Amino acid sequence: MKGAYIDWLEGYFNKYPDVPKEVILKEDLLRQGINFTRGSVGNGADFRYKTYFLFTYDKTLRSELGEKDTFTVPEDLRLRSGIYNLLDTVIHVYHNTESPYLVDSVGGKRHLFLDGKPIAEVTFPKRPPYYGLTFEDGTVYEQVVSLVQDHVAFLTAYRICQYFMTKEECKFCDINMNVKQVGKYKDKFGDVDAIRDPDQAATVIETMVRCDDPEIPIRAIYMTSGSILKPIKGKNEMEFSLEYVRKIRDRIGGATPFILITQAHEKKEVRLLKDTGVTVYNPNIEIWDPKLFEALCPGKARHIGRELWLRRMIDSVDIMGEGNVSPNLVTGVEMAQPYGFKTVSEAVESNREGFEFMMSHGVIPHLDSWCIEKESALGGHPPIPLEFFIEVDRAWFEIWNKYKLPAVTGYGPMGGPGRAYYGNSAHVDMGFVK
């Protein structure tokens, strides 16, 4: 890229006049990451800091900052106003000390800078009153269940994926390395066990749901684990997950949507999930293209297989209902080299085919823009072109609109900037230009 980065960015505003500026800027921040000055974060006491609840979601690892360094960044942030008159936009933080984007504090207010120019106002997330509370064994509440995007309780019940044990892990994933990283920082995060205690999880979620702060209501519970191949404490994947669902539902009732992220299961198992209290079922297929699914998700390909995964996913709509089956797609990874597509148009067309197939069957995929985590197998890969993310978000929105589908339960509003609170992709911010 020649010239100022801000001119390059604004070139995309001109190239895609039908796409909200919020979408373009958000996707660039997700692919490039964000840097922070020490003045903008201070000691981290006045905002909801990053808990590393699932993956690192970082380009710059904490160890690279120094093992005794207390430097911390927010879990997510909001952009608004500024030179582009942005509507409120939530972005999950991908920390990168080499990013062209910098958050700094000027006159007591935080701003996003690009080429030394403030382009948007920045708000860090409010620290909830239950952060810092501990159980008798010293376990910190936010390491059991984290608050993300202001409104989501996120529980990683098992912080290890067993595909790593057979060297069949997804090549973009760093879940196992992340829990090891967190374990090195006991002064900050406390002791972190691979298995979350289900009673502690139920206690924390009840505390979150009962918190009377109107700024941070819990609108959804997300629960995931690494893929479970061998029993954990005598429980298979389904039995393991259901214990958490039952205990949480016993504490808080059935009003709050419960999203379970898991592998693809047969109808009878999905029915059991729904009967126990799961609202939304997310059998995360990760990538649409059949050859890339085998290359990048070898464990899922060998143990279940793409065709069976798709069949189970489609069948589950009969049980969960339209809008309540939402597999994840890691958009951008289909351009990972040497495996993937060489051109943006090929990669977008592959996704468009997947969107059409899934949405025509009442399955609504949700997108996560590929965050290239350093310790994953693809950790040294350069960022995927910005135009890919813009065009894939536009394709998702067009097909979602074509089939008049609802928003995915628990993922917040979709269909226009300034409304969504899902921070890992801008497809939820797509809509009509204001």
NUKETI-174712 format. One line per 5 residues: their letters; for each residue x, y, z of N, C-alpha, C. Coordinates in steps of 0.05 Angstrom, whole numbers, plus 5000, padded with zeros to 4 digits. Each point is the difference from the previous one (the first is absolute). Example, Ala and Ser with C-alpha at 12.3 -4.5 7.8 and 13.67 -1.06 7.14 Angstrom:
as) 5264/4886/5156/4982/5024/5000/5018/5024/5000; 4993/5021/4986/5016/5024/5001/4985/5022/5014
***
This chain:
mkgay) 5017/4976/5000/4983/5024/5000/5018/5025/5000; 4994/5018/4982/5015/5025/4999/4983/5023/5011; 5013/5020/5011/4985/5023/5010/4989/4995/5028; 4983/5018/5009/4989/4999/5027/4979/4978/5002; 5000/4986/5022/4981/4978/5004/4971/5011/5000
idwle) 4996/5023/5011/4973/5011/5001/4989/5005/4972; 5017/5008/4981/4991/5003/4972/4992/4973/4988; 5016/4980/5007/4994/4973/4990/4973/4990/5011; 4995/5005/5026/4975/4992/5012/4977/5015/4987; 5002/5025/4996/4979/5016/4988/4995/4992/4971
gyfnk) 5020/4989/4988/4996/4989/4973/4979/4978/4999; 4999/4985/5022/4979/4979/5002/4973/5012/5005; 4998/5022/5014/4974/5013/5003/4989/5009/4973; 5018/5009/4983/4992/5008/4973/4994/4977/4982; 5015/4978/5003/4996/4976/4983/4974/4986/5007
ypdvp) 4992/5001/5025/4976/4986/5009/4980/5020/5013; 4988/5017/4983/4982/5021/5011/4974/4988/5012; 4994/4975/4993/4976/4987/5010/5004/4986/5026; 5025/5000/5010/5007/4986/5025/5005/5021/5022; 4987/4997/5023/5005/5019/5021/5030/5003/5007
kevil) 5008/5024/5006/5028/5005/5008/5007/4984/5025; 4980/4996/5017/5004/4985/5025/5010/4971/4994; 4988/4988/4979/5008/4973/4992/5029/4999/4991; 5007/5019/4982/5027/5000/4989/5021/5005/5021; 4996/5020/5018/5019/5005/5021/5002/4977/5020
kedll) 4977/4989/5007/5000/4978/5019/5015/4976/4990; 4996/4993/4975/5014/4977/4988/5030/5005/4998; 5008/5025/4995/5028/5006/4999/5013/4998/5027; 4985/5009/5021/5010/4998/5027/5002/4971/5009; 4982/4983/4991/5000/4972/5007/5023/4985/4986
rqgin) 5007/5008/4976/5021/4986/4986/5028/5011/5007; 5002/5026/5007/5025/5012/5006/5006/5001/5030; 4979/4998/5017/5004/5003/5028/5002/5029/5008; 5003/5005/5026/5001/5027/5012/5023/5002/5019; 5014/5022/5000/5021/5006/5019/4989/5020/5021
ftrgs) 5012/5000/5023/4991/5017/5022/5024/5013/5013; 4997/5026/5006/5021/5013/5017/4995/4993/5029; 5021/5002/5016/4997/4995/5028/4982/5020/5013; 5000/5024/4990/4983/5020/5011/4970/4994/4995; 4994/4985/4979/4972/4994/4994/4989/4978/5018
vgnga) 5017/4983/5010/4990/4977/5016/5006/5003/5030; 5021/5016/5007/5006/5004/5028/5007/4973/5013; 4988/4996/5024/5005/4974/5014/4977/4980/4995; 4982/5007/4982/4978/4981/4993/4978/4998/5020; 4999/5018/5019/4981/4998/5022/4973/5011/4993
dfryk) 4998/5017/4979/4974/5014/4995/4985/4988/4976; 5008/4977/4991/4985/4988/4977/5001/4970/5002; 4984/4987/4984/4999/4971/4999/5023/4990/4982; 5019/4988/5013/5025/4993/4987/4997/4972/4986; 5020/4995/4983/5000/4975/4985/5005/4976/5018
tyflf) 4983/4980/4999/5002/4977/5017/5011/4975/4986; 5003/5001/4974/5010/4978/4984/4983/4975/5006; 4974/5004/4996/4980/4980/5008/4999/4976/4981; 5011/5002/4976/4998/4978/4981/5026/4997/4984; 5006/5020/4983/5024/5001/4985/5016/5025/5009
tydkt) 5024/5003/4989/5015/5025/5008/4988/5024/4986; 4990/4996/4976/4990/5023/4984/5021/5022/4999; 5025/4993/4998/5022/5020/5000/5021/4993/4979; 5011/5021/4989/5024/4997/4984/5025/5003/5017; 4998/5018/5020/5022/5004/5019/4994/4984/5025
lrsel) 5016/4980/5007/4995/4985/5024/5008/5015/5025; 4987/4993/5022/5007/5013/5026/5029/4995/5007; 5011/4977/4993/5028/4994/5006/5019/5019/4986; 4991/5010/4977/5017/5018/4985/5001/5028/5013; 4981/5005/5018/5000/5026/5014/5017/4998/5025
gekdt) 5009/4976/5008/5015/4996/5024/4982/4986/5021; 5011/4978/5012/4983/4984/5017/4991/5014/5025; 5014/5022/5008/4992/5014/5024/4985/5026/4993; 4995/5004/4974/4986/5024/4991/4970/4998/5006; 4989/5020/5013/4972/5000/5007/4983/5012/4977
ftvpe) 5012/5007/4978/4986/5012/4978/4976/4983/4992; 4977/5012/4999/4976/4985/4992/4983/5017/4982; 4983/4987/4984/4984/5014/4981/4971/4992/5005; 4981/5015/4989/4971/4993/5004/4992/4975/4984; 4980/4987/5009/4989/4976/4986/4989/5008/4973
dlrlr) 4986/5023/4999/4989/5011/4976/4998/5030/5004; 4991/5014/4980/4997/5029/5002/4978/5009/4981; 4992/5025/5003/4980/5012/4983/5012/5025/4986; 4994/5002/4974/5007/5024/4985/4974/5016/4994; 5004/5026/4999/4977/5017/4991/5010/5027/4991
sgiyn) 4983/5014/4985/5005/5028/4992/5026/5003/4985; 5016/5020/5006/5025/5005/4986/4996/5011/4973; 5022/4999/4984/4999/5013/4974/4982/4987/4980; 4992/4975/5005/4982/4986/4982/4972/4998/5011; 4995/5013/5022/4973/5001/5012/4989/4972/5004
lldtv) 5016/4983/5013/4993/4972/5003/4977/4996/5020; 4983/4981/4994/4981/4991/5020/5014/4980/5019; 4988/4996/5023/5012/4983/5021/5007/4972/4989; 5026/4993/5001/5010/4975/4988/5017/4985/5020; 4992/4975/5006/5015/4983/5019/5021/4983/4986
ihvyh) 5024/5000/5011/5022/4985/4988/5015/4984/5021; 5003/4974/4995/5016/4984/5018/5029/5006/4995; 5015/5003/5022/5028/5010/4998/5019/4977/4992; 5015/5006/4979/5021/4983/4990/5026/5016/5004; 5015/4994/5021/5023/5017/5008/5023/4995/4981
ntesp) 5010/5022/4988/5023/4998/4982/5016/5026/5003; 5024/4997/5011/5016/5024/5005/5011/5012/4974; 4997/4985/4977/5009/5010/4974/4977/5010/4983; 4976/5002/5011/4977/5009/4985/5003/5030/4992; 4990/5008/4977/4999/5028/4994/4980/5016/5017
ylvds) 4982/4986/5014/4979/5013/5016/5010/5001/5029; 4997/5024/5012/5009/5004/5027/4978/5014/5017; 4995/4988/5023/4982/5014/5019/5017/5015/5020; 4994/5026/5003/5015/5017/5018/4980/5018/5015; 5008/5010/5023/4983/5017/5016/5010/5029/4998
vggkr) 4982/5018/4992/5007/5028/4997/4979/5016/5014; 5009/5017/5019/4981/5016/5015/4980/4984/5016; 5009/4976/5009/4983/4984/5016/4980/4983/4984; 5001/5002/4974/4982/4984/4983/5016/4982/4981; 4990/4976/4995/5014/4981/4983/4991/5004/4971
hlfld) 5019/4998/4982/4994/5002/4971/5016/4979/4985; 4989/4993/4977/5015/4983/4981/5015/5017/4981; 5026/4995/4997/5017/5016/4983/5009/4983/4976; 5002/5013/4977/5011/4988/4976/5018/5021/4987; 5025/4993/4995/5019/5019/4989/5002/5026/5017
gkpia) 4998/4996/5026/5002/5022/5019/4975/5018/5002; 4979/4992/4986/4976/5016/4999/4977/4986/5015; 4986/5014/5019/4978/4987/5013/4976/4996/4981; 4991/4975/4997/4979/4996/4981/4974/4991/5013; 5000/4992/5025/4975/4992/5013/5003/5001/5031
evtfp) 4978/5005/5014/5000/4998/5029/4999/4971/5008; 5014/4994/5022/5002/4972/5010/4989/4999/5028; 4983/4980/5005/4990/4994/5027/5009/4972/5008; 5013/4997/5023/5007/4974/5010/4976/4989/5016; 4997/4974/5001/4977/4988/5014/5002/5003/5030
krppy) 4976/5003/5012/4998/5004/5029/5008/4975/5014; 5016/5003/5022/5007/4977/5016/4977/4992/5018; 4990/4975/4998/4977/4993/5017/5007/4996/5029; 4982/5003/5018/5006/4998/5029/5009/4973/5009; 4993/4979/4985/5008/4973/5009/5028/4992/4990
ygltf) 5013/5017/4983/5027/4994/4992/5018/5004/5024; 5018/4981/5005/5017/5001/5023/4991/4983/5024; 4974/4992/4999/4991/4982/5022/5012/4973/4996; 5004/4986/5023/5013/4974/4999/4984/4979/5016; 5003/4975/4993/4989/4978/5015/5020/4993/5022
edgtv) 4992/4983/5018/5017/4992/5023/5026/4988/4991; 5000/4986/4977/5024/4988/4990/5018/5019/4985; 4993/5026/4999/5016/5020/4987/4993/5005/4971; 4981/4985/4989/4993/5003/4972/4986/5027/4996; 5008/5015/4980/4990/5026/4994/4974/4998/4983
yeqvv) 4980/5015/5006/4974/4997/4986/5003/5003/4970; 5015/5020/4991/5001/5005/4971/5017/4979/4985; 5014/4983/5015/5014/4978/4986/4982/4975/4998; 4978/5001/5014/4980/4979/4997/4981/5007/4977; 4989/5024/5001/4982/5010/4979/5007/5029/4996
slvqd) 5005/5008/4975/5008/5027/4993/4976/5015/4989; 5000/5026/5004/4980/5018/4987/5013/5010/4975; 4987/4996/4977/5010/5010/4975/4978/5016/4986; 5009/5019/4984/4981/5017/4984/4979/5012/5017; 5005/5005/5026/4982/5013/5019/4976/4983/5008
hvafl) 4991/4981/4984/4975/4987/5005/5001/4970/4999; 5023/4988/4997/5003/4971/4996/5017/4988/5023; 4989/4979/5013/5015/4984/5019/5013/4977/4984; 5026/4999/5000/5014/4980/4984/5014/4980/5018; 4992/4975/4997/5011/4978/5016/5015/4980/4982
tayri) 5026/4998/5005/5015/4979/4986/5003/4977/5021; 4983/4980/4998/4998/4980/5021/5025/4982/5000; 5011/4994/4977/5024/4984/4998/5019/5015/4981; 5023/5009/5011/5016/5019/4986/5022/4987/4983; 4996/4974/4994/5019/4985/4984/4984/4986/4978
cqyfm) 5012/5000/4976/4988/4984/4978/5016/4974/4997; 4986/4978/5000/5014/4974/4999/5010/4993/4972; 4992/5016/4980/5012/4996/4973/5030/5006/5001; 5009/5017/5018/5029/5006/5002/5015/4975/5008; 4987/4983/5016/5013/4976/5010/5006/4979/4978
tkeec) 4985/5002/4978/5004/4982/4977/5012/5015/4977; 5008/5025/5005/5012/5018/4980/4981/5004/4976; 4975/5002/5007/4979/5005/4979/4985/5026/5006; 5012/5018/5014/4987/5025/5007/4995/5017/4975; 4980/5018/5001/4996/5019/4979/5024/5018/4999
kfcdi) 5010/5006/4976/5025/5013/4996/5000/5030/5008; 4977/5011/5004/4998/5028/5008/4995/5003/5030; 5000/4979/5015/4991/5000/5028/5024/5000/5020; 4997/5015/5022/5021/5000/5021/4988/4996/5028; 4978/4985/5002/4986/4997/5025/5018/4988/5021
nmnvk) 5015/4979/4993/5018/4987/5020/5023/5018/5008; 5011/5014/4982/5022/5019/5006/4991/5023/5017; 4975/5008/4996/4989/5023/5015/4997/4993/5030; 4990/4976/5006/4997/4994/5029/5027/4997/5013; 5021/4992/4986/5027/4999/5011/5010/5028/5005
qvgky) 4994/5018/4981/5009/5028/5004/4987/5012/5025; 4974/4996/5003/4986/5012/5023/5011/4988/5026; 5008/4975/4999/5010/4987/5024/5026/5012/5010; 5015/5014/4982/5025/5013/5008/4996/5025/5016; 4975/5010/5000/4995/5027/5013/4980/4997/5023
kdkfg) 5008/4984/5019/4983/4995/5023/4994/5025/5017; 5019/5018/5001/4996/5025/5015/4977/5016/4989; 4995/4997/4973/4979/5015/4988/4974/4984/4997; 5003/4975/4992/4977/4984/4993/4993/4978/5021; 5017/4996/5020/4996/4978/5019/5006/4973/4988
dvdai) 4995/4979/5014/5004/4973/4990/4979/4994/4979; 5008/4990/4977/4982/4993/4978/5001/4971/4995; 4979/4985/5007/4999/4971/4993/4988/4997/4972; 5006/4978/4988/4989/4995/4973/4970/4995/5001; 4990/4989/5022/4971/4994/5002/4988/5020/5020
rdpdq) 4980/5014/4991/4986/5019/5018/4981/4984/5017; 4999/5006/5026/4982/4987/5018/4971/5008/4993; 4982/4981/4995/4972/5007/4992/4985/5016/5021; 5005/4994/5026/4986/5015/5021/5010/5029/5001; 5026/5003/4997/5011/5027/4999/4989/5015/4975
aatvi) 4999/4987/4978/4989/5013/4975/4972/5009/5005; 4983/4983/5012/4972/5007/5006/4999/5024/5019; 5018/5001/5020/5000/5022/5019/5007/5026/4986; 5021/5000/4983/5008/5024/4987/4979/5010/4981; 4988/4982/4984/4979/5009/4982/4976/5010/5015
etmvr) 4992/4988/5022/4978/5011/5015/5007/5028/5011; 5025/5004/5008/5008/5027/5009/4998/5020/4977; 5009/4992/4976/4999/5017/4977/4971/5008/4993; 4983/4979/4999/4972/5005/4992/4986/5017/5021; 5006/4996/5026/4986/5014/5021/5011/5028/5004
cddpe) 5023/5006/4988/5012/5027/5004/4981/5021/4990; 4995/5021/5016/4979/5019/4993/5011/5025/4986; 5024/4998/4989/5011/5022/4985/4987/5001/4972; 4985/5021/4993/4986/5001/4974/5019/5001/4976; 5025/5007/5005/5019/5002/4977/5010/4973/4991
ipira) 4998/4980/5017/5012/4974/4993/4981/4977/5005; 4976/5001/4988/4982/4978/5003/5010/4976/4984; 4996/4976/5010/5008/4976/4986/4977/4992/4981; 5005/5002/4974/4980/4993/4980/5004/4973/4988; 5022/4987/5006/5005/4973/4990/5023/4987/5015
iymts) 4999/4974/5001/5022/4984/5011/5011/4983/4977; 5026/5002/4996/5014/4983/4980/5017/4980/5016; 4998/4975/4992/5017/4979/5012/5013/4984/4978; 5026/4995/5004/5015/4983/4982/5020/4984/5015; 5012/4981/4986/5023/4984/5010/5017/4993/4976
gsilk) 5025/4992/5004/5014/4988/4979/4987/4974/4993; 5004/4990/4976/4988/4975/4992/5008/4977/5019; 4981/4984/5009/5004/4979/5019/4997/4973/4986; 5022/4985/4999/5001/4974/4987/4999/4978/5020; 5015/5004/5022/5001/4980/5022/4985/5011/5024
pikgk) 4987/4983/5015/4983/5010/5023/5016/5017/5020; 4987/5019/5011/5011/5017/5021/4985/4993/5026; 5015/4990/5019/4988/4991/5025/4976/4981/4995; 5004/4982/4980/4980/4980/4994/4977/5010/4983; 5001/5025/4990/4978/5012/4984/5009/5004/4972
nemef) 4983/4993/4981/5006/5007/4972/4992/5029/4995; 5004/5010/4976/4996/5028/4994/4971/5009/5007; 4980/4984/4993/4973/5008/5005/4994/5000/5030; 5008/4980/5015/4996/4998/5029/5014/5023/5014; 5025/5005/4991/5016/5022/5012/4985/5027/4997
sleyv) 4991/5006/4976/4986/5026/4995/4974/5002/5015; 4985/4979/5001/4973/5001/5012/5001/5005/5030; 5021/4991/5013/5003/5006/5029/5000/5030/5005; 5015/5015/4983/5001/5029/5003/4973/5012/4994; 4988/4992/4978/4974/5012/4992/4980/4996/5023
rkird) 4998/4976/5011/4980/4995/5021/5005/5017/5024; 5025/5002/5009/5005/5015/5024/4996/5030/4997; 5007/5009/4976/4995/5029/4995/4970/5006/4998; 4985/4983/4985/4971/5004/4998/4987/4998/5027; 5009/4982/5017/4988/4998/5027/5004/5026/5016
rigga) 5021/5014/4995/5006/5025/5014/4985/5024/4989; 4999/5002/4974/4990/5025/4988/4974/4997/4985; 4989/4976/4997/4976/4997/4985/5005/4999/4970; 4979/5003/4984/5002/4996/4971/4998/5024/4983; 5000/5024/5012/4996/5024/4984/5024/5009/4983
tpfil) 5024/4997/5011/5024/5009/4986/5008/4980/4978; 5003/5008/4975/5009/4981/4979/5026/4987/5007; 5001/4974/4994/5024/4984/5006/5010/4989/4973; 5024/5008/4992/5012/4992/4975/5022/4980/5006; 4997/4976/4989/5020/4979/5004/5016/4995/4974
itqah) 5026/5004/5002/5018/4996/4978/5013/4972/5003; 4995/4983/4980/5009/4973/5003/5004/4987/4973; 5005/4974/5000/5003/4986/4974/4972/4993/4990; 4999/4988/4976/4974/4994/4988/4990/4974/5012; 4975/5000/5009/4988/4977/5013/4975/4991/4985
ekkev) 4992/4975/5006/4976/4989/4988/4975/5013/5012; 4977/4996/4987/4975/5013/5008/4993/4994/5029; 5002/4975/5008/4992/4993/5027/5016/5015/5021; 5026/5005/4994/5017/5014/5019/4993/5030/5000; 4994/5011/4976/4992/5028/4999/4974/5004/5014
rllkd) 4981/4981/4998/4975/5003/5015/5005/5000/5030; 5019/4984/5009/5007/5000/5028/5012/5026/5009; 5016/5012/4983/5011/5027/5006/4978/5020/5004; 4981/5000/4981/4978/5019/5001/4983/4995/5025; 4993/4975/5005/4984/4994/5024/5013/5008/5026
tgvtv) 5027/5000/5000/5014/5007/5025/5003/5030/5003; 4997/5015/4979/5001/5029/5003/5017/5015/4981; 5011/4987/4979/5015/5013/4980/4982/5014/4980; 5005/5026/4995/4983/5015/4982/5010/5000/4971; 5027/5003/4997/5012/5001/4974/5023/4979/4999
ynpni) 5000/4985/4978/5019/4979/4996/5020/5008/4979; 5026/5000/5007/5021/5009/4981/5019/4978/4994; 4994/4983/4980/5020/4980/4991/5020/5012/4982; 5022/5011/5011/5018/5017/4985/5016/4985/4978; 4992/5004/4975/5013/4986/4978/5025/5014/4992
eiwdp) 5004/5026/5006/5024/5016/4997/5005/5010/4971; 4997/4982/4981/5007/5007/4972/4982/4984/4981; 4992/5012/4978/4981/4988/4982/5013/4981/4980; 5021/5008/4987/5011/4985/4977/5009/4972/5010; 4992/4979/4985/5005/4972/5009/5030/4994/5002
klfea) 5016/5008/4981/5028/4994/5001/5014/5015/5023; 4992/5025/5004/5012/5016/5021/4991/4991/5027; 4976/4989/5002/4990/4989/5025/5018/4977/5009; 5007/4983/4981/5018/4977/5007/5028/5010/5007; 5010/5020/4985/5027/5009/5005/5004/5016/5025
lcpgk) 4980/5017/5006/5002/5018/5023/4987/4991/5025; 4981/4981/4998/4986/4989/5023/5002/4969/5000; 5025/4990/5000/5003/4971/4996/4986/4982/5021; 4998/5009/5025/4987/4985/5020/4970/4997/4995; 4988/5023/4994/4971/4999/4994/4994/4984/4975
arhig) 5019/5002/4980/4996/4986/4975/5002/4970/5004; 5019/4991/5017/5004/4971/5004/4979/4988/5019; 4993/5014/5021/4983/4988/5021/4970/5001/4993; 4992/5021/4985/4972/5002/4992/4997/5002/4970; 5015/5018/4988/4999/5003/4971/4981/5022/4992
relwl) 5006/5013/4977/4984/5023/4992/4972/4993/4992; 4995/4979/4985/4973/4993/4991/4982/4993/5023; 5010/4985/5019/4984/4993/5024/4996/5025/5017; 5020/5017/5002/4997/5025/5015/4978/5017/4989; 5000/5003/4973/4979/5016/4987/4972/4988/5004
rrmid) 4998/4973/4997/4974/4987/5004/4990/5004/5028; 5017/4996/5019/4991/5004/5028/4992/5029/5005; 5015/5018/4989/4994/5029/5003/4973/5007/4989; 4994/4991/4976/4975/5006/4987/4977/4986/5015; 5004/4975/5008/4979/4986/5015/4993/5014/5026
svdim) 5020/5013/5012/4995/5012/5027/4980/5023/4999; 4996/5012/4976/4981/5022/4998/4972/4991/5007; 4994/4975/4993/4973/4989/5006/4995/5000/5030; 5021/4999/5016/4997/4999/5029/5003/5028/5012; 5021/5014/4992/5006/5026/5013/4984/5023/4988
gegnv) 4993/4998/4975/4985/5021/4987/5018/5019/4985; 4988/5014/4980/5014/5019/4984/5011/5023/5017; 5025/5006/4996/5013/5021/5016/5014/4990/5025; 4997/4974/5006/5012/4989/5024/5021/4978/4994; 5008/4999/4975/5023/4983/4993/5019/5019/4985
spnlv) 5024/5004/5012/5018/5021/4990/5029/4991/5001; 5009/4984/4981/5028/4992/5000/5019/5023/4994; 5024/4999/5011/5020/5021/4995/5015/4994/4974; 5007/5022/4986/5018/4998/4978/5023/5020/5006; 5025/4990/4999/5023/5017/5004/5008/5012/4974
tgvem) 4987/5023/4993/5004/5012/4974/5028/5011/4997; 5012/4995/4978/5027/5008/4994/5019/4977/4999; 4995/4980/5016/5018/4977/5001/5000/4984/4974; 4979/5004/4983/5000/4986/4974/5021/5012/4981; 5012/5022/5008/5022/5012/4983/5027/4994/5013
aqpyg) 5001/4983/5021/5025/4992/5012/5018/4984/4981; 5024/5009/4997/5019/4986/4982/5018/4981/5016; 5007/4978/4988/4998/4992/4972/4974/4985/4993; 4981/4999/5019/4976/4983/4997/4978/5013/4983; 4996/5026/5003/4975/5012/4992/4999/5012/4972
fktvs) 4978/5015/4996/4996/5014/4975/5021/5023/4997; 5007/5004/4975/5020/5021/4994/4987/5027/4996; 4975/5001/4993/4987/5026/4994/4976/5005/5018; 4995/5025/5005/4977/5009/5016/4974/4990/4988; 4997/5002/4974/4975/4993/4987/4994/4970/5004
eaves) 5020/4983/4998/4996/4971/5005/4991/4994/5028; 5014/5014/5019/4993/4995/5028/4973/5010/5008; 4992/5023/4989/4973/5011/5005/4979/4982/4988; 5005/4990/4976/4980/4983/4986/4996/4974/5015; 5021/4989/5012/4998/4976/5016/4982/5006/5024
nregf) 5004/5022/5014/4982/5007/5022/4972/5005/4991; 4997/5013/4978/4973/5006/4990/4984/4973/4996; 5014/4981/4988/4988/4973/4996/4992/4988/5027; 5017/5003/5020/4993/4989/5027/4977/5015/5012; 5000/5026/4998/4978/5016/5012/4973/4992/4987
efmms) 5001/4997/4973/4975/4993/4985/4990/4973/5009; 5018/4980/5002/4991/4974/5008/4989/5000/5029; 5014/5011/5018/4992/5000/5028/4974/5016/5005; 5000/5025/4990/4977/5017/5005/4975/4990/4986; 5003/4987/4978/4976/4989/4986/4988/4977/5016
hgvip) 5015/4989/5019/4990/4979/5018/4994/5010/5028; 5000/5027/5003/4993/5011/5026/5023/5001/5020; 5024/4993/4991/5024/5002/5017/5012/5027/4995; 5007/5015/5021/5011/5027/4997/5029/5000/5010; 5019/4998/4983/5028/5000/5009/5007/5027/5011
hldsw) 5016/5001/5022/5011/5025/5009/5030/5000/4994; 5010/5023/4995/5028/5003/4990/5018/5010/5022; 5024/4989/5001/5022/5011/5016/5023/5006/4981; 5007/5025/4998/5022/5007/4982/5026/4988/5011; 5015/4987/4983/5023/4985/5009/5020/5018/5014
cieke) 5004/4994/5026/5021/5013/5016/5024/4982/5000; 5022/5009/4988/5023/4983/4996/5017/4999/5026; 4994/4980/5016/5013/4998/5026/5028/4987/4997; 5019/5012/5014/5028/4995/4994/5009/4971/5004; 4988/4987/5020/5009/4973/5007/4983/4978/4986
salgg) 4982/5008/4983/4986/4979/4984/5018/4991/4978; 4992/4978/4986/5016/4990/4978/5003/5020/4978; 4982/5018/4997/5001/5021/4979/5008/5027/5011; 5013/5000/5023/5005/5025/5015/5017/5020/4986; 5016/4992/4980/5017/5019/4986/4988/5011/4974
hppip) 4975/4994/4996/4987/5008/4974/4995/5030/5000; 5003/5013/4977/4994/5029/4998/4970/5004/5000; 4991/5024/5006/4971/5006/5000/4987/4995/4973; 4975/4991/5001/4984/4995/4976/4991/5027/4989; 4998/5004/4973/4992/5026/4989/4974/5010/5011
leffi) 4999/5026/5005/4976/5013/5011/4976/4996/4982; 5004/5000/4973/4977/4998/4983/4986/4973/5003; 5015/4979/5008/4986/4975/5004/4979/5002/5022; 5007/5012/5023/4982/5002/5022/4976/5018/4993; 5005/5021/4986/4978/5018/4992/4980/4985/4982
evdra) 5011/4986/4980/4983/4986/4981/4986/4976/5012; 5013/4986/5019/4987/4977/5012/4978/5009/5019; 5004/5022/5014/4978/5011/5016/4977/5008/4983; 5005/5013/4978/4979/5008/4982/4985/4976/4989; 5014/4979/4993/4987/4976/4990/4982/4987/5021
wfeiw) 5011/4999/5025/4984/4989/5022/4974/5016/5003; 5002/5026/5000/4976/5017/5005/4980/4997/4977; 5010/4998/4976/4982/4998/4977/4983/4974/5001; 5014/4978/5008/4986/4974/5000/4982/4998/5025; 5009/5011/5022/4983/5001/5024/4975/5016/4995
nkykl) 5003/5022/4986/4977/5017/4992/4982/4985/4980; 5012/4986/4981/4985/4986/4980/4980/4980/5012; 5009/4986/5020/4983/4980/5013/4984/5010/5023; 5001/5027/5005/4984/5013/5021/5004/4985/5027; 5025/4994/5007/5005/4985/5024/5001/5018/5024
pavtg) 4995/4989/5024/5002/5016/5024/5029/5004/5008; 5004/5017/5020/5026/5001/5012/5005/4975/5016; 5025/4992/5003/5006/4976/5016/4995/5006/5029; 4984/4984/5013/4993/5004/5028/5026/5002/5017; 5002/5021/5016/5022/5003/5018/5024/5014/4989
ygpmg) 5000/5007/4974/5022/5014/4988/4995/5029/4995; 4978/5010/5010/4994/5028/4998/4988/5007/4974; 4993/5026/4996/4987/5009/4975/5019/4997/4976; 4988/4996/4977/5015/4999/4975/4986/5017/4980; 5015/5010/4981/4988/5015/4978/5003/5029/5001
gpgra) 5023/5010/5007/5005/5029/5000/5020/5008/5021; 5017/5020/4994/5020/5009/5019/4987/5014/5024; 5014/5000/5023/4991/5014/5023/4981/4984/5017; 4994/4975/4993/4980/4984/5015/5012/4975/5012; 5019/4988/4986/5010/4974/5008/5020/5002/5023
yygns) 5002/4978/5015/5021/4999/5021/5018/4976/4996; 4998/4985/4979/5018/4978/4994/5026/5012/4988; 5023/4994/5013/5024/5015/4993/5020/4986/4983; 4995/4974/4992/5021/4985/4986/4998/5001/4969; 4980/5014/4990/4997/5003/4971/4980/5023/4995
ahvdm) 5003/5012/4977/4982/5022/4993/4976/4992/4984; 4996/4974/4996/4976/4992/4984/4975/5008/5015; 5001/5002/5027/4976/5008/5015/4995/5030/4997; 5020/5015/4991/4998/5029/4997/4992/5008/4971; 4998/4980/4983/4992/5006/4972/4971/5009/5000
gfvk) 4994/5016/4980/4973/5010/4997/5001/5022/4978; 4982/5018/5002/4997/5021/4980/5015/5024/5010; 5015/5012/4981/5016/5023/5007/4983/5023/5010; 5008/5012/5023/4984/5022/5011/5004/5025/4984
***
